[in-house]
């Protein structure tokens, strides 16, 4: 289970109410940390320094210091922010009095601090844990620089972080540039979001979960909001196909996509929706493409739209489109659409009038960048599927900053505009308006080709058309899109595989799961 900081506090509060005191939890955590370090490395005869903050994470460090000092090693505690401030940490700090542990205040005992750092073999970081937000304070920045410099200058020094590497936000994964870069991180009781985020993995190193005596049953009382998508979730959400069904049972999708110069996007997204099991797919595109596709997309129907001199959709009268939308159970818009004044108007009109779920991809996303508040006027559920560049255009946030903090970017947008965000990068993140996160880890670098997004959009829309809850459609589509790509890479290689080919592997996955 993955829990947020607030959820972890709720778990600890419930444990305390059930008789496991906060003091005992701290003692258990310190004991678990000391055993964890001893299991991971040889501590015999080693110099161990424990960097402690002023909160409860530092208290865990005090307990571990006391226990480790009874082993055949030399232990020093570095007070990074002075004496502890929380009651439980104060209790554990007092227990160090008269022990073998050397206590060093990094600001006041400069010579002792330098000596301890110089001779250290093992570093344990208990400065902030889950309590970090924003930026590291200037008065302790030097501590973080020293910890990371120790590793950079001596590869034999091992760095252990307790709960979360200090300087990293446990929920969002946002981190200070001087955050601790750990070799090992222990998650106290449960994983936190930061432990599974790809962009913070290099900071966490190898991650282990340590029990501190909290009953697992308490987890069942917590409504989880952060998930790693797995097979069980997907097959629970996808609908079985009853023997007495007909094409209407599995919905009707209107795909408004394509232009003369980007015909493949319309073809691939339509094919993907059909492969995903939609009952009937109608491709609304320019007349020239209807003629071109008539012999290839024989299972779908068409809605021929006027086109301008450049081969883009041009519609001045929306009455026919509105009539078609009334009978649809989902609408996909944007794949290869092009960005013109006409296509912008079409996208805005669909958002404002469609009463079925709307999936907005590619140029559909680009079309709303100049009037993003249109999303707030949507009648129905909206899913947007931006890659990092499109997300940057939508939000005005640089690509570099989105990559550094993708979860917060996606979550803030989902909440502000009441949409489900499928943020595509080498790892796909799905953020829902109600605050849930899904991280998808299927897929491979063979998907880094034009057309992969069209396939994903089509699968997502195909699921939504069948009546699967829109956010679940996005989560299931991302998982299966990646899983099919993994199979495809085995057949064709990541170099040679093409997006359209993974639909054959999608069918194999469906067959293997008897759907």
C-alpha positions as CSV (number, residue, x, y, z in Angstrom):
1,X,0.0,0.0,0.0
2,X,1.2,3.5,-0.8
3,X,0.1,6.3,1.6
4,X,0.4,10.0,1.7
5,X,1.9,11.9,4.6
6,X,-1.6,12.9,5.8
7,X,-2.7,9.3,5.6
8,X,0.4,8.1,7.5
9,X,-0.4,10.6,10.3
10,X,-4.0,9.2,10.4
11,X,-2.6,5.6,10.6
12,X,-0.3,6.6,13.5
13,X,-3.2,8.3,15.2
14,X,-5.4,5.2,14.9
15,X,-2.5,3.0,16.2
16,X,-2.0,5.3,19.2
17,X,-5.8,5.2,19.9
18,X,-5.5,1.4,19.8
19,X,-2.7,1.3,22.4
20,X,0.5,1.6,20.4
21,X,1.8,4.9,21.8
22,X,3.7,7.4,19.7
23,X,6.7,6.9,22.0
24,X,6.6,3.1,21.3
25,X,6.3,3.7,17.6
26,X,9.4,5.8,17.7
27,X,11.3,3.2,19.7
28,X,10.2,0.5,17.2
29,X,11.2,2.7,14.3
30,X,14.7,3.3,15.7
31,X,15.1,-0.4,16.4
32,X,14.0,-1.3,12.9
33,X,16.3,1.2,11.4
34,X,19.3,-0.1,13.4
35,X,18.6,-3.7,12.3
36,X,18.0,-2.6,8.7
37,X,21.4,-0.9,8.5
38,X,23.1,-3.9,10.1
39,X,21.5,-6.2,7.5
40,X,22.5,-4.0,4.6
41,X,26.2,-3.4,5.5
42,X,29.0,-4.5,7.8
43,X,29.0,-2.1,10.7
44,X,31.7,-3.8,12.7
45,X,34.5,-1.4,13.5
46,X,32.9,1.3,11.4
47,X,32.3,5.0,12.0
48,X,28.6,5.8,11.8
49,X,27.3,9.4,11.8
50,X,23.6,10.0,12.2
51,X,22.3,13.4,11.0
52,X,19.3,14.3,13.1
53,X,16.7,17.0,12.6
54,X,14.6,18.6,15.3
55,X,11.4,16.6,14.7
56,X,10.3,13.0,15.1
57,X,12.5,11.8,12.3
58,X,15.4,12.9,14.3
59,X,13.9,11.0,17.3
60,X,14.1,7.8,15.2
61,X,17.8,8.6,14.7
62,X,18.4,9.0,18.4
63,X,16.9,5.6,19.1
64,X,19.0,4.0,16.4
65,X,22.1,5.7,17.6
66,X,21.7,4.3,21.1
67,X,21.2,0.8,19.8
68,X,24.0,0.9,17.3
69,X,26.4,2.3,19.9
70,X,26.2,-1.0,21.7
71,X,27.6,-2.8,18.7
72,X,31.3,-2.8,17.8
73,X,31.2,0.6,16.0
74,X,31.6,4.3,16.8
75,X,28.5,6.4,16.6
76,X,28.2,10.2,16.4
77,X,24.9,12.1,16.3
78,X,25.0,15.4,14.3
79,X,22.4,17.9,15.5
80,X,21.5,19.8,12.3
81,X,18.9,22.1,13.8
82,X,19.9,22.2,17.4
83,X,18.1,20.4,20.2
84,X,14.9,18.4,19.4
85,X,11.6,20.1,19.6
86,X,9.0,17.4,19.8
87,X,8.2,15.7,23.1
88,X,8.9,12.1,21.9
89,X,12.2,13.2,20.3
90,X,13.2,14.9,23.5
91,X,12.7,11.7,25.5
92,X,14.9,9.7,23.2
93,X,17.6,12.5,23.1
94,X,17.8,12.4,26.9
95,X,18.5,8.7,26.7
96,X,21.7,9.5,24.9
97,X,23.1,11.2,28.0
98,X,25.8,9.0,29.4
99,X,25.8,6.6,26.4
100,X,28.7,5.9,24.0
101,X,27.2,8.2,21.4
102,X,29.1,11.4,20.7
103,X,26.7,14.4,20.2
104,X,27.9,17.1,17.9
105,X,26.1,20.4,17.0
106,X,27.2,21.1,13.5
107,X,27.1,24.9,14.0
108,X,28.9,25.0,17.4
109,X,31.2,22.0,17.3
110,X,32.9,22.7,14.0
111,X,36.1,20.8,14.6
112,X,34.3,17.7,15.9
113,X,31.9,17.9,12.9
114,X,34.7,18.1,10.4
115,X,36.5,15.2,12.1
116,X,33.3,13.0,12.2
117,X,32.6,13.6,8.5
118,X,36.2,13.0,7.5
119,X,36.2,9.6,9.2
120,X,32.7,8.4,8.4
121,X,32.0,5.1,6.8
122,X,28.2,5.0,7.2
123,X,25.8,8.0,7.1
124,X,22.2,7.8,8.4
125,X,19.9,10.6,7.4
126,X,17.1,11.4,9.8
127,X,16.9,15.1,9.3
128,X,13.4,15.7,7.8
129,X,11.8,12.4,6.7
130,X,8.2,13.1,5.5
131,X,8.2,16.6,7.1
132,X,9.9,18.4,4.2
133,X,8.2,21.0,2.1
134,X,9.5,23.7,-0.2
135,X,13.3,24.4,0.0
136,X,16.0,23.5,2.4
137,X,16.7,26.4,4.8
138,X,19.8,28.3,4.2
139,X,21.1,27.7,7.7
140,X,21.3,23.9,7.1
141,X,22.1,23.8,3.4
142,X,25.8,23.2,4.3
143,X,24.8,20.0,6.0
144,X,23.2,18.6,2.8
145,X,26.1,19.7,0.7
146,X,28.5,17.9,3.0
147,X,26.4,14.7,3.0
148,X,26.4,14.6,-0.8
149,X,30.0,15.6,-1.1
150,X,31.0,12.7,1.1
151,X,29.5,10.3,-1.3
152,X,30.9,12.1,-4.3
153,X,34.5,12.0,-2.9
154,X,34.4,8.5,-1.4
155,X,32.4,5.7,-3.1
156,X,32.8,3.5,0.0
157,X,30.6,5.8,2.1
158,X,27.1,4.4,2.3
159,X,24.1,6.7,2.8
160,X,20.9,5.5,4.5
161,X,17.8,7.7,4.6
162,X,15.0,7.1,7.1
163,X,11.5,7.2,5.5
164,X,12.4,9.8,2.8
165,X,15.7,11.3,1.7
166,X,15.8,14.7,3.4
167,X,15.0,17.5,1.1
168,X,12.4,15.6,-0.9
169,X,8.6,16.1,-0.6
170,X,7.2,12.7,0.2
171,X,3.8,13.3,-1.5
172,X,4.7,15.3,-4.7
173,X,8.3,14.2,-5.3
174,X,9.4,17.8,-5.6
175,X,12.9,18.1,-4.3
176,X,15.6,20.7,-3.5
177,X,18.7,20.5,-5.7
178,X,20.7,19.7,-2.5
179,X,18.4,16.9,-1.3
180,X,20.2,13.9,0.1
181,X,21.1,11.3,-2.5
182,X,20.7,8.0,-0.7
183,X,22.0,4.5,-1.4
184,X,19.2,3.0,0.6
185,X,15.9,4.3,1.9
186,X,13.6,2.6,4.4
187,X,9.9,3.4,4.3
188,X,8.4,3.4,7.8
189,X,5.3,1.1,7.9
190,X,4.2,1.9,4.3
191,X,5.6,3.1,1.0
192,X,5.1,6.8,0.3
193,X,4.5,8.2,-3.2
194,X,8.1,9.4,-3.5
195,X,9.3,5.8,-3.2
196,X,7.7,4.8,-6.5
197,X,8.1,7.9,-8.6
198,X,10.5,7.4,-11.4
199,X,12.0,10.9,-11.2
200,X,12.9,10.4,-7.5
201,X,14.2,6.9,-7.7
202,X,17.8,8.1,-8.1
203,X,17.4,10.0,-4.8
204,X,15.9,7.0,-2.8
205,X,18.2,4.3,-4.0
206,X,17.1,0.8,-2.9
207,X,13.8,1.0,-0.9
208,X,12.7,-1.3,1.9
209,X,9.6,-1.2,4.0
210,X,10.1,-1.5,7.8
211,X,7.4,-2.5,10.2
212,X,7.0,-0.5,13.4
213,X,4.3,-2.6,15.0
214,X,1.2,-0.9,13.5
215,X,-1.5,-3.6,12.7
216,X,-2.1,-4.1,9.0
217,X,-5.8,-3.9,9.7
218,X,-5.5,-0.1,10.2
219,X,-4.5,0.3,6.5
220,X,-7.9,-1.1,5.6
221,X,-9.5,1.9,7.2
222,X,-7.5,4.3,4.9
223,X,-8.9,5.3,1.5
224,X,-5.9,5.0,-0.7
225,X,-5.3,7.7,-3.3
226,X,-2.0,6.7,-4.9
227,X,-1.8,3.6,-7.0
228,X,0.6,1.7,-9.2
229,X,-1.7,0.2,-11.9
230,X,-1.7,-3.6,-12.0
231,X,-3.5,-6.4,-13.8
232,X,-6.0,-7.0,-11.0
233,X,-7.3,-3.4,-11.3
234,X,-7.6,-3.6,-15.1
235,X,-9.5,-6.8,-15.3
236,X,-11.7,-5.8,-12.5
237,X,-12.8,-2.7,-14.4
238,X,-13.1,-4.0,-18.0
239,X,-16.5,-5.4,-18.7
240,X,-17.2,-9.0,-19.7
241,X,-19.1,-9.4,-23.0
242,X,-22.5,-11.1,-22.3
243,X,-23.6,-13.8,-24.7
244,X,-26.8,-12.0,-25.4
245,X,-25.1,-8.7,-26.4
246,X,-25.3,-6.6,-29.6
247,X,-23.2,-3.8,-30.9
248,X,-25.3,-1.3,-29.0
249,X,-24.3,-3.0,-25.8
250,X,-20.7,-1.8,-26.2
251,X,-21.4,1.8,-27.1
252,X,-21.0,4.2,-29.9
253,X,-17.9,6.4,-30.4
254,X,-17.6,9.5,-32.5
255,X,-13.9,10.1,-33.5
256,X,-13.4,13.6,-34.8
257,X,-9.9,13.4,-36.2
258,X,-7.7,13.7,-39.2
259,X,-6.6,16.1,-41.9
260,X,-5.1,15.6,-45.3
261,X,-1.5,15.8,-44.0
262,X,-2.2,13.7,-40.9
263,X,-4.4,10.9,-42.1
264,X,-2.6,8.2,-40.1
265,X,-3.7,9.7,-36.8
266,X,-7.3,9.3,-37.7
267,X,-6.7,5.8,-39.0
268,X,-4.8,4.6,-36.0
269,X,-7.1,6.1,-33.4
270,X,-10.2,4.6,-35.1
271,X,-8.6,1.2,-35.4
272,X,-7.5,1.3,-31.8
273,X,-11.0,2.1,-30.6
274,X,-12.4,-0.8,-32.5
275,X,-9.7,-3.2,-31.2
276,X,-10.6,-2.0,-27.7
277,X,-14.1,-3.4,-28.2
278,X,-16.3,-0.4,-28.9
279,X,-19.6,-1.5,-30.5
280,X,-19.7,1.1,-33.3
281,X,-17.1,3.7,-34.2
282,X,-17.9,6.6,-36.5
283,X,-14.9,8.5,-38.0
284,X,-15.8,12.2,-38.6
285,X,-13.2,13.5,-40.9
286,X,-12.6,15.5,-44.1
287,X,-14.3,14.1,-47.3
288,X,-11.0,13.3,-49.0
289,X,-10.0,10.9,-46.2
290,X,-13.4,9.2,-46.2
291,X,-12.7,8.2,-49.8
292,X,-9.2,7.1,-48.9
293,X,-10.2,5.0,-45.9
294,X,-13.4,3.5,-47.3
295,X,-11.6,0.3,-48.4
296,X,-9.5,0.0,-45.2
297,X,-11.7,0.9,-42.3
298,X,-14.5,-1.3,-43.4
299,X,-15.9,-2.0,-39.9
300,X,-16.6,1.7,-39.0
301,X,-19.0,4.2,-40.3
302,X,-18.0,7.7,-41.6
303,X,-19.2,11.3,-41.3
304,X,-17.8,13.3,-44.1
305,X,-17.0,16.9,-43.2
306,X,-16.1,19.9,-45.3
307,X,-12.4,20.8,-45.6
308,X,-10.5,24.0,-46.3
309,X,-7.8,24.5,-49.0
310,X,-5.2,22.9,-46.7
311,X,-7.1,19.8,-46.1
312,X,-8.3,20.6,-42.5
313,X,-11.8,20.1,-41.3
314,X,-13.9,23.2,-41.9
315,X,-17.4,23.3,-40.4
316,X,-19.6,26.4,-40.2
317,X,-22.9,24.6,-39.3
318,X,-22.7,22.3,-36.3
319,X,-26.3,21.0,-36.5
320,X,-25.3,17.7,-38.2
321,X,-22.5,17.2,-35.7
322,X,-24.8,17.9,-32.8
323,X,-27.3,15.4,-34.1
324,X,-24.6,12.7,-34.4
325,X,-23.3,13.4,-30.9
326,X,-26.7,12.9,-29.3
327,X,-26.5,9.2,-30.1
328,X,-22.9,8.7,-29.0
329,X,-21.6,7.3,-25.7
330,X,-18.2,8.9,-26.1
331,X,-16.4,11.3,-28.3
332,X,-12.7,11.5,-29.2
333,X,-11.4,14.6,-30.7
334,X,-8.0,15.9,-31.9
335,X,-5.9,13.1,-33.4
336,X,-4.2,14.7,-36.5
337,X,-6.9,17.4,-36.5
338,X,-4.6,20.3,-37.2
339,X,-4.9,23.7,-35.4
340,X,-6.9,26.3,-37.4
341,X,-9.6,28.7,-36.4
342,X,-12.2,26.2,-37.6
343,X,-10.7,23.3,-35.7
344,X,-10.5,25.4,-32.6
345,X,-14.2,26.2,-32.9
346,X,-15.1,22.6,-33.4
347,X,-13.1,21.5,-30.3
348,X,-14.7,24.2,-28.2
349,X,-18.2,23.4,-29.5
350,X,-17.8,19.7,-28.6
351,X,-16.6,20.5,-25.1
352,X,-19.5,22.8,-24.5
353,X,-22.2,20.6,-26.0
354,X,-21.3,16.9,-25.8
355,X,-23.3,15.1,-23.1
356,X,-21.1,12.0,-23.3
357,X,-17.4,11.6,-22.1
358,X,-15.0,13.6,-24.3
359,X,-11.4,12.5,-24.8
360,X,-9.2,15.3,-26.0
361,X,-5.9,14.4,-27.6
362,X,-3.1,16.0,-29.6
363,X,-4.3,19.0,-31.7
364,X,-7.5,18.9,-29.6
365,X,-5.3,19.9,-26.7
366,X,-3.4,22.5,-28.7
367,X,-6.7,24.0,-29.8
368,X,-7.8,24.9,-26.2
369,X,-4.4,26.3,-25.1
370,X,-5.5,29.9,-26.1
371,X,-8.8,29.5,-24.2
372,X,-8.2,26.9,-21.5
373,X,-11.1,27.9,-19.4
374,X,-13.4,26.3,-22.0
375,X,-12.7,23.1,-20.1
376,X,-14.6,24.5,-17.1
377,X,-17.7,24.8,-19.3
378,X,-17.8,21.1,-20.3
379,X,-21.2,19.4,-19.9
380,X,-19.7,16.0,-19.6
381,X,-16.6,14.2,-18.2
382,X,-13.4,15.2,-20.0
383,X,-10.1,13.3,-20.3
384,X,-7.1,15.1,-21.7
385,X,-4.0,13.1,-22.9
386,X,-1.1,15.5,-23.2
387,X,2.6,14.6,-23.6
388,X,5.0,16.8,-21.7
389,X,5.3,19.4,-24.4
390,X,1.5,19.8,-24.7
391,X,1.3,20.0,-20.9
392,X,3.8,22.8,-21.0
393,X,1.7,24.7,-23.6
394,X,-1.4,24.2,-21.5
395,X,0.0,25.3,-18.2
396,X,2.8,27.7,-19.2
397,X,5.2,25.6,-17.0
398,X,8.5,24.8,-18.6
399,X,9.1,21.2,-19.7
400,X,12.1,21.0,-17.2
401,X,9.9,22.0,-14.3
402,X,7.1,19.6,-15.3
403,X,9.7,16.7,-15.5
404,X,10.9,17.7,-12.0
405,X,7.4,17.8,-10.5
406,X,5.0,15.9,-12.8
407,X,2.6,14.7,-10.2
408,X,1.8,18.1,-8.8
409,X,1.5,19.5,-12.3
410,X,-1.0,16.9,-13.3
411,X,-2.9,17.0,-10.0
412,X,-3.2,20.8,-9.9
413,X,-4.5,20.9,-13.5
414,X,-7.0,18.0,-12.9
415,X,-8.4,19.7,-9.9
416,X,-8.6,23.2,-11.3
417,X,-10.3,22.2,-14.6
418,X,-12.2,19.2,-13.3
419,X,-10.7,16.8,-15.9
420,X,-8.8,13.5,-15.8
421,X,-5.2,14.2,-17.0
422,X,-3.2,11.4,-18.7
423,X,0.3,12.9,-18.6
424,X,2.5,11.0,-21.0
425,X,6.2,10.6,-20.7
426,X,8.5,7.6,-20.3
427,X,6.2,6.9,-17.4
428,X,2.5,7.8,-17.7
429,X,0.7,9.4,-14.8
430,X,-3.1,9.6,-14.6
431,X,-4.5,12.3,-12.2
432,X,-8.2,12.5,-11.5
433,X,-10.2,15.5,-10.3
434,X,-11.0,13.8,-7.0
435,X,-7.3,13.6,-6.1
436,X,-6.3,10.1,-7.1
437,X,-3.1,9.2,-8.8
438,X,-2.3,6.2,-11.0
439,X,1.2,5.5,-12.1
440,X,1.6,3.2,-15.1
441,X,4.8,1.3,-15.5
442,X,4.2,-0.9,-18.5
443,X,5.6,0.0,-21.9
444,X,9.1,0.6,-23.3
445,X,11.2,3.0,-25.5
446,X,9.7,1.4,-28.6
447,X,6.7,3.6,-28.0
448,X,8.8,6.7,-28.6
449,X,7.4,7.0,-32.1
450,X,4.8,9.1,-33.8
451,X,1.4,7.4,-33.6
452,X,1.7,5.9,-30.1
453,X,-0.4,8.6,-28.6
454,X,-3.1,8.1,-31.3
455,X,-3.3,4.4,-30.3
456,X,-3.6,5.2,-26.6
457,X,-6.3,7.8,-27.3
458,X,-8.3,5.3,-29.4
459,X,-8.1,2.6,-26.7
460,X,-9.1,5.1,-24.0
461,X,-12.1,6.3,-26.1
462,X,-13.1,2.8,-27.0
463,X,-13.3,1.8,-23.3
464,X,-15.2,5.0,-22.4
465,X,-17.7,4.3,-25.2
466,X,-18.4,1.0,-23.6
467,X,-19.6,2.7,-20.4
468,X,-16.4,2.1,-18.4
469,X,-16.0,5.0,-15.9
470,X,-13.9,7.6,-17.8
471,X,-11.0,7.7,-15.3
472,X,-10.8,3.9,-15.2
473,X,-10.9,3.9,-19.0
474,X,-7.7,6.0,-19.0
475,X,-6.0,3.9,-16.4
476,X,-6.8,0.6,-18.1
477,X,-5.9,2.0,-21.5
478,X,-2.5,3.2,-20.4
479,X,-1.7,-0.2,-18.8
480,X,-2.8,-2.3,-21.7
481,X,-1.2,0.1,-24.3
482,X,2.1,-0.4,-22.5
483,X,1.6,-4.1,-21.9
484,X,0.9,-4.7,-25.6
485,X,3.9,-2.6,-26.5
486,X,6.1,-4.9,-24.3
487,X,4.8,-7.9,-26.2
488,X,5.3,-6.2,-29.5
489,X,8.9,-5.3,-28.7
490,X,9.6,-9.0,-28.2
491,X,8.3,-9.7,-31.7
492,X,9.5,-6.7,-33.6
493,X,12.2,-5.1,-31.3
494,X,12.0,-1.6,-29.8
495,X,13.7,-0.3,-32.9
496,X,11.4,-1.8,-35.5
497,X,8.0,-2.0,-33.8
498,X,5.3,0.4,-35.1
499,X,2.4,1.7,-33.0
500,X,-0.3,0.1,-35.2
501,X,1.4,-3.3,-34.7
502,X,0.9,-3.4,-31.0
503,X,-2.9,-3.7,-31.5
504,X,-2.3,-7.3,-32.6
505,X,-0.6,-7.9,-29.2
506,X,-3.5,-6.1,-27.5
507,X,-5.8,-8.7,-29.0
508,X,-3.5,-11.5,-27.6
509,X,-3.7,-10.0,-24.1
510,X,-7.5,-9.9,-24.4
511,X,-7.5,-13.6,-25.5
512,X,-5.2,-14.6,-22.7
513,X,-7.6,-13.1,-20.2
514,X,-10.7,-14.6,-21.8
515,X,-12.5,-11.3,-22.5
